[in-house]
Amino acid sequence: MDRDEARKMKEQLAAFARELAEKHGVVATPRSLGAQTEADAADVVRAPTIALGLVPQADGGFGIAVRYRLGIPRARSIVRKVSAEIGPDADIRRTGRIRPVSELGPRPPAPTWQADGDTDRRRPLRPGISIGHVGVTAGTLGAFVTRAGPGDDALYALSNYHVLAGSPEAQPGDIVLQPGPADGGLAPGDRIGELTQVVDLDSTEPSFTDAAIARLDRVPVDFDYPVGRVVKTARALGGEVVGKVGRTTAITRGRVTAIELDDVIVGYEDLGALNFDDQIEIESLDDGPFSRGGDSGALVYREDGVAIGLLFAGSESGGHSGKGLTYANPIDQVLEILDVELAREPAHPFE
């Protein structure tokens, strides 16, 4: 199938899957559930729903990605029926539960995971290091961005909502630390800036991005990634070899295995189960996973240094290593919603 044919089939299958879910008496998506308790969210995450997207094929066409979380009988029944409608172009994977790849909550007395990445205090700041809201454990500084238009020459750090804010109680002006609190960051000595803007996450409508920015104080910065300075963006087409540098797993390589994934349900501690549309799926090309907890917020880039996504979530299983798949928001959508762009020239007075 070409892309347009695959998209049309995906839409038809989504309606078919919802009908099957209703027939089986299960929740198809959390879109109509409203605010949930943590227990309610867990029930939704256990519901046998599926995510559908496009998967690149060797002939240049596209098949249909079918992703399901848990192998309970009702889920397998829906997957079988949907896959039968697709035929040989179905790419079926069980993911297990999908969660943000950063731990939230009060700062623990010591780091709760072993990190191969950079958890130290770094000046100048650079992409891939530990960062976090004063009330979050730790995530990753993904990129430096600037606001479009005149009158604002400040530099901002880009990461996830659940890294730079972490809860609905977070407010603009809250302190952001480097390193993140789980890695020993303390206010005021490790303050690097303040929370400026978050993308609202709504449990009643599909979300597209988990993103936020923090306005940096007068601190030095280093713009370079392992592939050099990343200033261009592109939409993922599927099949690209990509990399990221994250707080926990450092530099890893992966491949885009699905694009335009809809109904990706991610379980948040404070927000419940949220539904994300138009997501990118990545599997590791290394022995370990492409990402682990603490890598949230990392920029995903192609080998040629073009950014395609903002890493935000991971699954329990799947991928050729069996250790989980990674999910990323399309970077162009992140930048458009926040009305920012990747920093192209040194703009900070103390870099």
Sequence and secondary structure as in RCSB ss.txt:
>XXXX:A:sequence
MDRDEARKMKEQLAAFARELAEKHGVVATPRSLGAQTEADAADVVRAPTIALGLVPQADGGFGIAVRYRLGIPRA
RSIVRKVSAEIGPDADIRRTGRIRPVSELGPRPPAPTWQADGDTDRRRPLRPGISIGHVGVTAGTLGAFVTRAGP
GDDALYALSNYHVLAGSPEAQPGDIVLQPGPADGGLAPGDRIGELTQVVDLDSTEPSFTDAAIARLDRVPVDFDY
PVGRVVKTARALGGEVVGKVGRTTAITRGRVTAIELDDVIVGYEDLGALNFDDQIEIESLDDGPFSRGGDSGALV
YREDGVAIGLLFAGSESGGHSGKGLTYANPIDQVLEILDVELAREPAHPFE
>XXXX:A:secstr
  HHHHHHHHHHHHHHHHHHHHHTT  S STTT S  HHHHHHHHHS  EEEEEEE TTS EEEEEEES   HHH
HHHHHHHHHHHGGGEEEEE   EEESS  SS  SS SS  SSB S  SSB TTBEEEETTS  EE  EEEEESST
T    EEEE HHHHT STT  TT EEESS GGGT  TTTTEEEEEEEE    TTS B    EEEEE S  B  EE
TTEE  EE    SS EEEEEETTTEEEEEEEEEEEEE EEEEETTTEEEEE SEEEEEESSSS S  TT TT EE
EETTSEEEEEEEEEESS STTSS  EEEEEHHHHHHHHTEEE  S   TT 
